[in-house]
Amino acid sequence: MKVNERLKLNARRILATFRFSSNLAWAGVWNSLQRGVASHLARLGQQLDFFYQQEELRNKVGYVTGGLQAHSVDSTPAPQQLQQLIPAQFCSSAVLENVDEITRSELECTYIHFLRLLATAVDERFQRKVKAVLADHNIKFVHYSGGIKGFECMLLKTTSEDDYGLLPKPRPSYNNDINRCLVTFETVSDLEQGIPLLATVFDGGYNKFNNGMGWSPEEAAEKHHLRLILGTGRFLETGFETIGDYRRDPGAQKLWEDYCLQQKVPPNIGRRTWQRCVHQAMQWVRELPDKWPVWMNCEVQMLLRPYTLIRRRMHELYKVSRSATDLCLYNEYARLQEEEALKRQHGQDGSTPLKLACRDGDVAAVGQLLSQDGLQEHVDSAFLVACDYGQEHCATALLDRSATLMEGLIRCVHPKSDFALTVNGHSGCVESLLTAKADTEKAASDGSSAVHLASQNGHSRVLQLLIAAKTDIARPCITDGSTPIMMATNNDHLSAVNMLVRAKANVNRYATAGFTATILAGGSGRRRVLVDAKAEVNRPNSRTGSTAALRAATGGQHKALEFLIHVKADINIPSNKGETPAHAAAQHGFDKIMQLLITAKAELNCKHRNRTPRGWAAKNKHSKLLKLLIEAKARP
């Protein structure tokens, strides 16, 4: 039965509500939700297994190896061997091993952009060839591509120890599915013919082939019986074999220009860092020798139509299943809601001719419209739209007519439009507003001033202008007592944290909710900056007693906890309720966190809510972690 669309939309809205989703673990229902989702996925998987058995798919296509030797079909070693192109002069393993951690991280981010720039130029040619090969042989199929792999997904795979985090550097090179597509075949016969045909898309055929139709029953059950066939190969377009060929192509040049201007900045990366990495990646593209070869490992996912239909029904459930914590679940659905809201906002911002001209930066139209009578009632709202979209010249044209300078300043640092597309914030507009004496201290309706919002959003250039204008960086937000450095730290904006530390921000101050900047810090880069600024790593939350170490353990932040241990943080300080990092790791099943704590000689026998860490691991059925605790001689 088709799920009611309104019900689905309402469920998405509920899961995008912070107070609901982020408290699922606290309410004791997170594990029940995960079990329920797993049960639904298993039932859908049973339908796929019935179809698999009925059609005898193991006998028909389960034996296919894609032209590779049998051992190459094993899904375990292949991803570790297959790599994308590496510009050795810029980011070889030797280069990365001889730089500090922060520089290494930036170089790998730059390399991700470099690969995505190449993938952007290659993608249309790859997709076109996939469709042409099948169509030329009268295969019944449906082709789908959602574009190249996202930056955040590539970065997550790069840093996750379950994926490429422990492999030799540069780790982004193991992302062999940056260019990918899904081909749904109508019949088993179409699939049988399509597999060898798609091999001809690649130079030399498949170099990796994983046939889900040949999985054992146990392996299929682990993947909800969604038996994908994955074929990866080296795609090389005739006439575009070198970087010089692409550099001379106007189409590729336009795609690269659009990439540099239009890629969204992820919320957990500082905008100046993002801009620096994008520009450096483009510089690599320009500086490589003209004859440097260009190819991409690309992936084709192959499914039969019944599998694709069930896959769609699994989609929402899988989002819940793959969320490691309730906060991750909230972030997933909040992002979807934000995208929908931005589309609606874009339309509203063009609701009058003057607002439309300001939104789109049409200065000539603004001048013509201002010469007409009766427009004053629209000037203030149009001015805010100009600030919102960083249309500096339109904002300047309205500056003398608008009475909303402070509101304009707030909109420059916290736009209603898609500010993820702006790297430095709307610094040009901000500079004009500061020259016009806009009030930098006045707060918006939520209690945040311009300096709070610039810090929260990582707009370092704007933050620099506000600091130079003598804005108070120690002033707490009216609503929750957060200071600018807390906001920059909590949102992973390292360059903003650095800037505020240099401006002598207080790193040990408490917010109303009892936390400090150090407690909020996630990555080791930000914590290192704070520690160098004399932050107290053991200072607990003044309300809950939680320390930075407990927060890192609760969030599964392995690197952050490792850094805290390195700087001698006390990993045994309990919260007011008696919870330690060991309890948190045991409850959530973070075995790598627990291994780190065991190595650091953490106390494993204290009780939280009448259970030891071993007791929590047993209760929540985290068998791997339980084995670690038993081997460490922890008491039940």
TIVEXVO-460448 format. One record per residue (C-alpha): x, y, z. Coordinates in Angstrom, 2 decimals, always signed. Example, Ala and Ser with C-alpha at 12.3 -4.5 7.8 and 13.67 -1.06 7.14 Angstrom:
BEGIN
+12.30_-4.50_+7.80
+13.67_-1.06_+7.14
# end
This chain:
BEGIN
+0.00_+0.00_+0.00
+1.35_+3.40_-0.93
+2.26_+5.51_+2.10
+0.17_+8.64_+2.43
+2.33_+11.56_+1.23
+0.95_+13.93_+3.88
+1.82_+11.41_+6.60
+5.36_+11.14_+5.23
+5.76_+14.94_+5.15
+4.48_+15.27_+8.72
+6.83_+12.52_+9.91
+9.73_+14.36_+8.27
+8.73_+17.61_+10.00
+8.57_+15.87_+13.38
+12.00_+14.27_+12.92
+13.37_+17.69_+11.90
+12.24_+19.12_+15.26
+15.29_+19.43_+17.51
+13.46_+19.05_+20.83
+11.90_+15.80_+19.60
+14.67_+13.97_+17.74
+17.63_+15.04_+19.87
+15.89_+13.72_+23.00
+15.03_+10.23_+21.74
+17.96_+8.64_+23.59
+17.21_+10.64_+26.75
+13.60_+9.42_+26.64
+14.82_+5.83_+26.37
+13.21_+5.14_+22.99
+16.20_+5.41_+20.64
+17.08_+1.72_+20.77
+13.38_+0.78_+20.39
+13.17_+3.01_+17.30
+16.25_+1.39_+15.80
+14.88_-2.10_+16.50
+11.53_-1.19_+14.95
+13.17_+0.19_+11.84
+15.37_-2.91_+11.57
+12.23_-5.07_+11.82
+10.50_-3.15_+8.99
+13.62_-3.37_+6.82
+13.78_-7.11_+7.49
+10.15_-7.55_+6.37
+10.79_-5.65_+3.15
+13.93_-7.72_+2.67
+11.87_-10.90_+2.97
+9.84_-9.80_-0.06
+13.07_-9.39_-2.03
+14.32_-12.78_-0.86
+11.06_-14.41_-1.99
+11.47_-12.86_-5.46
+15.14_-13.96_-5.53
+14.26_-17.56_-4.76
+11.22_-17.62_-7.06
+13.19_-16.34_-10.06
+16.21_-18.57_-9.26
+18.49_-15.55_-9.63
+21.51_-17.26_-8.07
+21.51_-19.81_-10.87
+20.80_-17.24_-13.59
+23.20_-14.39_-12.69
+24.82_-15.22_-9.34
+27.81_-16.82_-11.03
+28.71_-13.73_-13.12
+32.12_-12.22_-12.23
+32.20_-9.36_-14.70
+35.21_-10.87_-16.46
+37.36_-10.76_-13.29
+38.94_-13.62_-11.38
+36.83_-15.03_-8.57
+38.99_-13.56_-5.78
+38.48_-10.05_-7.19
+34.76_-10.30_-6.54
+35.41_-10.41_-2.79
+34.18_-7.04_-1.55
+36.72_-6.74_+1.26
+40.18_-6.18_-0.30
+39.14_-4.55_-3.57
+38.23_-1.09_-2.20
+41.61_-0.94_-0.46
+43.51_-1.50_-3.69
+41.55_+0.58_-6.17
+42.40_+4.29_-6.23
+41.64_+7.41_-8.23
+44.26_+9.58_-9.91
+46.70_+11.21_-7.48
+48.58_+14.41_-8.45
+51.75_+13.24_-6.68
+53.49_+16.62_-6.72
+50.69_+18.10_-4.59
+49.33_+15.37_-2.31
+51.30_+12.15_-2.48
+51.66_+9.98_+0.60
+55.15_+11.41_+1.13
+53.86_+14.99_+1.01
+51.05_+14.27_+3.48
+53.25_+12.42_+5.96
+55.60_+15.40_+6.27
+53.11_+18.09_+7.27
+51.23_+18.80_+10.49
+47.73_+17.45_+11.15
+45.84_+20.63_+10.22
+47.77_+21.08_+6.94
+47.26_+17.39_+6.14
+43.52_+17.75_+6.71
+43.35_+20.79_+4.42
+45.36_+19.04_+1.70
+43.00_+16.07_+1.75
+40.02_+18.45_+1.56
+41.71_+20.15_-1.40
+42.24_+16.75_-3.03
+38.52_+15.98_-2.61
+37.73_+19.20_-4.48
+40.30_+18.28_-7.14
+38.66_+14.89_-7.70
+35.22_+16.49_-7.80
+36.41_+19.06_-10.36
+37.60_+16.22_-12.60
+34.40_+14.26_-11.95
+32.30_+17.31_-12.88
+34.00_+17.51_-16.27
+33.74_+13.76_-16.88
+30.22_+13.08_-15.61
+28.04_+14.00_-18.60
+30.25_+12.00_-20.96
+30.13_+8.96_-18.66
+26.34_+9.05_-18.22
+25.80_+9.52_-21.95
+27.94_+6.51_-22.82
+26.16_+4.26_-20.29
+22.78_+5.08_-21.84
+24.04_+4.80_-25.42
+25.61_+1.35_-24.95
+22.36_-0.12_-23.61
+20.03_+1.72_-26.00
+22.05_+0.61_-29.04
+21.32_-3.02_-28.10
+17.61_-2.55_-27.38
+17.94_-3.27_-23.66
+14.90_-2.25_-21.59
+16.23_-0.10_-18.76
+15.78_+3.10_-16.75
+18.86_+5.23_-16.07
+19.19_+7.54_-13.06
+22.00_+9.79_-11.86
+21.82_+12.14_-8.89
+25.02_+13.95_-9.87
+28.53_+13.41_-8.57
+29.19_+12.26_-5.01
+28.86_+15.01_-2.41
+31.84_+16.60_-0.66
+30.54_+15.77_+2.83
+29.98_+12.13_+1.94
+33.51_+11.85_+0.53
+35.00_+13.53_+3.59
+33.07_+11.24_+5.94
+34.31_+8.16_+4.08
+37.84_+9.58_+4.14
+37.93_+10.07_+7.91
+35.81_+7.12_+9.09
+37.89_+4.24_+10.40
+35.18_+1.87_+9.14
+35.84_+3.07_+5.59
+39.14_+4.67_+4.47
+40.35_+6.34_+7.68
+43.08_+3.78_+8.38
+44.24_+3.30_+4.77
+47.44_+4.84_+3.31
+47.17_+8.50_+2.36
+45.80_+10.27_+0.41
+42.61_+8.65_+1.70
+40.12_+10.42_-0.61
+41.64_+8.43_-3.49
+39.62_+5.37_-2.39
+36.34_+7.10_-3.33
+35.85_+5.16_-6.56
+32.18_+6.06_-6.99
+32.35_+9.85_-7.38
+30.78_+9.38_-10.83
+28.00_+6.85_-10.55
+24.58_+5.92_-11.85
+21.78_+3.47_-11.23
+20.53_+1.29_-14.07
+17.24_-0.53_-13.44
+16.65_-3.46_-15.81
+13.12_-4.50_-16.71
+13.77_-8.25_-16.94
+16.35_-10.82_-15.89
+17.24_-11.24_-19.58
+17.94_-7.51_-19.87
+20.20_-7.73_-16.81
+22.10_-10.73_-18.18
+22.76_-8.91_-21.46
+23.42_-5.56_-19.79
+26.25_-6.65_-17.47
+28.79_-7.45_-20.23
+27.60_-4.49_-22.33
+28.26_-2.04_-19.51
+31.78_-3.43_-19.15
+32.50_-1.92_-22.59
+31.91_+1.57_-21.14
+35.22_+1.22_-19.32
+38.80_+1.13_-20.59
+39.73_-2.51_-20.08
+36.35_-3.54_-18.66
+35.48_-3.75_-14.97
+38.32_-3.40_-12.47
+36.01_-4.16_-9.54
+32.82_-6.20_-9.62
+30.57_-7.09_-6.71
+27.68_-9.35_-7.65
+24.98_-9.20_-4.97
+23.15_-12.06_-6.68
+25.97_-14.31_-5.54
+25.97_-13.28_-1.87
+25.48_-15.92_+0.77
+22.11_-15.88_+2.58
+23.83_-14.44_+5.68
+25.48_-11.58_+3.78
+22.25_-10.80_+1.96
+20.30_-10.69_+5.24
+22.79_-8.17_+6.68
+22.00_-5.93_+3.68
+18.21_-6.48_+3.87
+18.40_-8.73_+0.76
+18.91_-5.67_-1.45
+21.10_-7.54_-3.93
+22.87_-4.79_-5.85
+25.33_-5.54_-8.61
+28.15_-2.99_-8.59
+30.49_-2.64_-11.54
+33.41_-0.20_-11.37
+35.85_+0.60_-14.13
+38.23_+3.20_-15.50
+36.34_+5.63_-17.73
+38.40_+7.34_-20.42
+36.73_+9.54_-23.05
+38.21_+9.48_-26.54
+39.60_+12.91_-27.35
+39.80_+13.84_-23.67
+42.70_+11.74_-22.43
+44.72_+14.54_-20.76
+44.18_+17.49_-18.46
+45.16_+19.73_-21.37
+42.21_+18.40_-23.42
+39.83_+19.42_-20.65
+41.52_+22.78_-20.07
+40.97_+23.62_-23.75
+37.29_+22.62_-23.62
+34.92_+25.60_-23.04
+32.31_+23.27_-21.52
+34.73_+21.98_-18.89
+35.91_+25.52_-18.15
+32.29_+26.61_-17.52
+31.63_+23.65_-15.25
+34.76_+24.41_-13.21
+33.82_+28.09_-12.96
+30.34_+27.16_-11.73
+31.82_+24.70_-9.24
+34.00_+27.39_-7.67
+31.08_+29.82_-7.41
+28.10_+27.61_-6.61
+29.21_+24.76_-4.35
+27.57_+24.92_-0.95
+29.81_+25.29_+2.08
+29.07_+22.46_+4.57
+28.04_+23.71_+8.02
+31.01_+22.04_+9.73
+33.73_+23.67_+7.60
+34.90_+27.25_+7.97
+34.17_+29.35_+4.92
+37.70_+30.70_+4.55
+39.08_+27.16_+4.76
+36.56_+26.06_+2.12
+37.44_+28.92_-0.19
+41.16_+28.28_+0.21
+40.77_+24.57_-0.59
+38.57_+25.18_-3.65
+40.96_+27.76_-5.08
+43.97_+25.56_-4.40
+42.30_+22.59_-6.13
+41.62_+24.78_-9.16
+45.25_+25.85_-9.07
+46.30_+22.19_-9.22
+44.12_+21.76_-12.32
+45.82_+24.74_-13.96
+49.40_+23.79_-13.02
+49.48_+20.11_-13.95
+51.48_+19.30_-17.10
+49.40_+19.48_-20.27
+49.83_+15.76_-20.95
+48.89_+14.61_-17.45
+46.46_+11.71_-18.08
+42.83_+12.02_-16.97
+40.50_+9.13_-16.23
+38.06_+8.37_-13.44
+37.03_+5.15_-11.76
+33.24_+5.27_-12.20
+30.54_+3.00_-10.81
+27.37_+1.53_-12.31
+24.80_+0.16_-9.88
+22.57_-2.49_-11.45
+19.17_-3.60_-10.15
+16.10_-5.43_-11.36
+12.87_-3.39_-11.28
+11.32_-5.15_-8.22
+14.49_-4.35_-6.25
+14.32_-0.67_-7.22
+10.67_-0.43_-6.12
+11.41_-1.97_-2.71
+14.53_+0.17_-2.40
+12.36_+3.29_-2.61
+10.20_+1.98_+0.23
+13.34_+1.32_+2.29
+14.69_+4.83_+1.71
+13.16_+6.63_+4.73
+13.76_+3.66_+7.01
+17.38_+3.49_+5.94
+17.89_+7.15_+6.91
+16.90_+6.27_+10.46
+18.87_+3.02_+10.47
+22.14_+4.63_+9.34
+21.94_+7.46_+11.92
+24.50_+6.70_+14.63
+22.78_+8.92_+17.22
+19.51_+10.77_+17.68
+21.35_+14.03_+16.91
+22.53_+12.59_+13.57
+18.91_+11.73_+12.80
+17.83_+15.29_+13.58
+20.59_+16.71_+11.34
+19.53_+14.47_+8.44
+15.91_+15.62_+8.50
+16.66_+19.22_+9.43
+18.76_+19.47_+6.27
+15.85_+18.26_+4.12
+13.46_+20.75_+5.74
+15.97_+23.55_+5.26
+16.25_+22.82_+1.53
+12.47_+23.03_+1.15
+12.31_+26.27_+3.15
+15.03_+27.86_+1.01
+13.09_+27.15_-2.17
+10.02_+28.85_-0.72
+12.08_+31.80_+0.53
+13.65_+32.35_-2.89
+10.19_+32.77_-4.41
+9.01_+35.13_-1.67
+12.12_+37.29_-2.11
+11.05_+38.09_-5.68
+7.43_+38.90_-4.89
+7.62_+42.56_-6.05
+9.54_+44.10_-8.97
+11.91_+45.97_-6.62
+12.58_+42.91_-4.45
+13.13_+40.80_-7.56
+15.69_+43.31_-8.90
+17.50_+43.35_-5.54
+17.47_+39.56_-5.26
+18.96_+39.11_-8.74
+21.39_+42.07_-8.54
+19.81_+44.09_-11.34
+21.11_+47.56_-10.37
+19.71_+49.23_-13.53
+16.22_+47.97_-12.74
+16.55_+49.19_-9.15
+17.41_+52.69_-10.42
+14.44_+52.75_-12.78
+12.02_+51.53_-10.12
+13.26_+54.09_-7.57
+12.29_+56.89_-9.96
+8.65_+55.83_-9.71
+6.29_+57.20_-7.07
+4.71_+55.12_-4.30
+7.57_+52.70_-3.80
+8.66_+53.75_-0.30
+6.65_+51.03_+1.41
+8.70_+48.42_-0.51
+12.15_+50.02_-0.06
+12.92_+48.62_+3.39
+11.94_+45.05_+2.48
+13.85_+45.29_-0.83
+16.93_+46.64_+1.01
+16.85_+43.60_+3.32
+16.61_+41.30_+0.30
+19.68_+43.00_-1.23
+21.59_+42.46_+2.03
+20.31_+38.90_+2.22
+21.73_+37.98_-1.19
+24.90_+40.06_-0.87
+23.91_+42.36_-3.74
+26.22_+45.15_-2.61
+25.45_+47.66_-5.39
+21.67_+47.28_-4.97
+21.99_+47.70_-1.20
+24.12_+50.82_-1.71
+21.49_+52.30_-4.04
+18.88_+51.91_-1.28
+21.11_+52.83_+1.66
+19.98_+56.43_+2.00
+16.30_+55.52_+1.69
+16.18_+52.65_+4.16
+15.61_+52.87_+7.91
+16.65_+49.28_+8.54
+20.46_+49.43_+8.66
+20.76_+47.24_+11.76
+18.37_+44.64_+10.32
+20.36_+44.77_+7.07
+23.58_+44.06_+8.99
+21.95_+41.05_+10.66
+20.73_+39.76_+7.29
+24.26_+40.07_+5.86
+25.65_+37.70_+8.50
+22.60_+35.45_+8.87
+20.58_+35.57_+5.62
+17.24_+33.92_+5.09
+18.52_+32.95_+1.64
+20.97_+30.12_+1.03
+23.99_+31.49_+2.86
+25.78_+28.16_+2.37
+26.76_+29.56_-1.03
+28.68_+32.47_+0.47
+32.21_+31.92_+1.68
+33.14_+35.11_+3.51
+29.67_+36.35_+4.34
+28.41_+39.42_+2.53
+31.50_+41.41_+3.49
+31.00_+44.11_+0.84
+27.53_+44.96_+2.17
+28.79_+44.80_+5.76
+31.59_+47.24_+4.97
+29.08_+49.69_+3.46
+26.77_+49.35_+6.46
+29.59_+49.88_+8.95
+30.63_+53.01_+7.04
+27.00_+54.19_+7.33
+27.25_+53.66_+11.13
+24.95_+50.65_+11.44
+24.58_+49.61_+15.10
+26.76_+46.51_+15.62
+25.64_+45.89_+19.20
+21.87_+45.77_+18.72
+20.48_+42.25_+18.83
+18.06_+40.51_+16.51
+14.74_+39.11_+17.75
+16.43_+35.91_+18.99
+18.94_+37.86_+21.09
+21.93_+37.40_+18.76
+23.98_+40.34_+17.55
+25.92_+40.54_+14.28
+29.15_+39.29_+15.88
+27.34_+36.26_+17.34
+25.85_+35.34_+13.99
+29.09_+35.92_+12.05
+30.84_+33.57_+14.50
+28.06_+30.99_+14.31
+28.15_+30.95_+10.51
+31.94_+31.10_+10.16
+31.98_+34.34_+8.18
+35.57_+35.15_+9.05
+35.97_+38.21_+6.81
+32.82_+39.78_+8.31
+34.01_+38.83_+11.80
+37.31_+40.57_+11.06
+35.43_+43.75_+10.05
+33.29_+43.64_+13.20
+36.30_+43.15_+15.48
+38.05_+46.06_+13.74
+34.90_+48.15_+14.39
+35.39_+47.49_+18.15
+32.36_+45.26_+18.48
+32.09_+43.62_+21.93
+33.19_+39.99_+21.47
+32.66_+39.17_+25.17
+28.97_+40.02_+25.14
+26.77_+36.97_+25.79
+23.69_+36.24_+23.72
+20.59_+37.46_+25.53
+18.70_+34.17_+25.23
+21.25_+31.55_+26.32
+24.42_+33.35_+27.39
+26.50_+31.99_+24.50
+29.49_+34.11_+23.50
+30.85_+34.43_+19.94
+33.71_+31.99_+20.63
+31.23_+29.38_+21.89
+29.21_+29.73_+18.70
+32.28_+29.48_+16.44
+33.53_+26.46_+18.37
+30.19_+24.65_+18.40
+29.86_+25.05_+14.63
+33.40_+23.86_+13.77
+34.68_+27.17_+12.37
+38.39_+26.93_+13.14
+39.41_+30.18_+11.43
+36.75_+32.10_+13.38
+37.92_+30.47_+16.64
+41.51_+31.50_+15.84
+40.42_+35.07_+15.13
+38.46_+35.38_+18.38
+41.30_+33.88_+20.43
+43.70_+36.43_+18.93
+41.18_+39.13_+19.93
+41.45_+37.87_+23.55
+38.08_+36.14_+23.85
+37.46_+34.43_+27.20
+37.67_+30.68_+26.51
+36.58_+29.57_+30.01
+33.37_+31.55_+30.41
+30.14_+29.68_+31.14
+26.97_+30.00_+29.10
+23.57_+29.98_+30.82
+23.25_+26.24_+30.13
+26.54_+25.65_+31.93
+28.89_+24.81_+29.05
+32.16_+26.40_+27.97
+33.78_+26.67_+24.54
+36.02_+23.69_+25.35
+33.05_+21.46_+26.19
+31.44_+22.41_+22.86
+34.58_+21.84_+20.78
+34.51_+18.71_+18.66
+37.61_+18.42_+16.46
+41.12_+18.36_+17.85
+42.08_+21.43_+15.77
+39.65_+23.68_+17.65
+40.51_+22.14_+21.00
+44.22_+22.70_+20.35
+43.58_+26.40_+19.71
+41.55_+26.64_+22.93
+44.11_+24.71_+24.99
+46.88_+26.98_+23.69
+44.70_+29.88_+24.89
+44.71_+28.38_+28.42
+41.34_+26.67_+28.27
+40.61_+24.40_+31.25
+40.00_+20.98_+29.69
+38.52_+19.49_+32.89
+36.12_+22.36_+33.64
+32.71_+20.65_+33.83
+29.34_+21.93_+32.75
+28.20_+24.06_+35.69
+24.73_+22.51_+35.58
+25.20_+18.88_+34.54
+28.80_+18.22_+35.54
+29.59_+16.86_+32.05
+33.16_+17.42_+30.87
+34.60_+17.79_+27.38
+35.77_+14.16_+27.60
+32.26_+12.93_+28.41
+30.79_+14.97_+25.54
+33.39_+13.55_+23.12
+32.65_+9.98_+24.27
+28.88_+10.49_+24.04
+29.22_+11.78_+20.47
+31.61_+9.03_+19.38
+34.30_+11.63_+18.65
+37.36_+9.38_+18.67
+39.93_+11.97_+17.55
+38.61_+14.61_+19.96
+38.84_+12.21_+22.91
+42.29_+11.08_+21.81
+43.45_+14.71_+21.85
+41.94_+15.32_+25.30
+43.75_+12.29_+26.67
+46.97_+13.59_+25.07
+46.63_+16.93_+26.93
+46.02_+15.10_+30.24
+42.26_+15.52_+30.54
+40.74_+13.48_+33.37
+38.61_+10.78_+31.71
+37.12_+9.56_+35.00
+35.29_+12.70_+36.13
+31.61_+11.74_+36.44
+28.68_+13.98_+35.60
+26.25_+15.00_+38.34
+24.35_+11.79_+37.59
+27.46_+9.64_+37.82
+28.05_+9.09_+34.11
+31.64_+8.80_+32.87
+33.01_+8.52_+29.32
+33.19_+4.73_+29.79
+29.45_+4.57_+30.57
+28.65_+6.71_+27.52
+30.75_+4.56_+25.19
+29.17_+1.38_+26.57
+25.60_+2.66_+26.21
+26.08_+3.77_+22.60
+28.24_+0.84_+21.49
+31.28_+2.94_+20.55
+33.89_+0.17_+20.68
+36.73_+2.38_+19.33
+36.03_+4.95_+22.06
+36.03_+2.17_+24.65
+39.33_+0.78_+23.36
+40.83_+4.25_+23.69
+39.55_+4.53_+27.28
+40.81_+1.08_+28.22
+44.26_+1.92_+26.84
+44.22_+5.16_+28.87
+43.43_+3.19_+32.07
+39.90_+4.54_+32.52
+37.88_+3.42_+35.54
+35.63_+0.59_+34.28
+33.84_-0.52_+37.46
+31.99_+2.57_+38.68
+28.20_+2.60_+38.36
+25.82_+4.94_+36.56
+22.12_+4.29_+37.20
+23.12_+1.06_+38.96
+25.08_-0.31_+36.01
+28.78_-0.56_+35.23
+29.98_+0.03_+31.66
+29.94_-3.75_+31.22
+26.36_-3.83_+32.48
+25.31_-1.17_+29.94
+27.04_-3.00_+27.10
+25.21_-6.21_+28.02
+21.84_-4.45_+28.38
+22.10_-2.77_+24.96
+23.49_-5.92_+23.29
+26.77_-4.38_+22.12
+28.60_-7.70_+21.83
+31.90_-6.45_+20.40
+32.23_-3.80_+23.08
+31.19_-6.29_+25.77
+34.00_-8.59_+24.69
+36.49_-5.69_+25.07
+35.31_-5.05_+28.63
+35.44_-8.73_+29.59
+39.01_-8.96_+28.24
+39.85_-5.83_+30.28
+38.51_-7.65_+33.37
+35.74_-5.11_+33.95
+33.12_-6.18_+36.50
+29.50_-6.85_+35.41
# end
